[in-house]
């Protein structure tokens, strides 16, 4: 699997995403990121594109939290450490839903 562009990512114009370094040259229009199986004749609604943009922008945050959780769990992490990671998941969930 190839590496993804590290986050954090931001949503711009509701349907574009870009790395949070303000370099919008790396911006991707969500319609260009359509799932496999979409044909040229298929159309995503604006709402679907917005939802996808938020989900994609939150993916690196979810990945980071998951890796931290797995590492902490395997090392026998204490509740305070796991609780801190829990809040990273909560923040990623809010971002994925467009509420952050």
C-alpha positions, 0 to 999 in steps of 0.5 A: 500500500502506498503512503497517503498524504499526512494530515491534518486535512481541511475542507475548502468550499465544502467539496474540496480538501487540502493538507492543512499547510495552506498549500491549496495546489494539493487541493483535490476536488471530491468528485475526482475522488469518486469511489471505484464503480462510479461512471462518468454518467453517475453524479454525486449530489453536493451533499454526498460530496460534502460528506465525503470531503469531511470523511476523507479529511478526518481519515488521517486523524482516525488513523493516528488515533487507531495507531496510538490506541493499538500501541497503548493497548499492547503496552498495557496502557493506563486508563488515563492514556486510553482516555486521552486517545478516546478524545482523539477519536471523538474529535475525528468523528466530529470532523468526519461529520463536518462538526469540527 
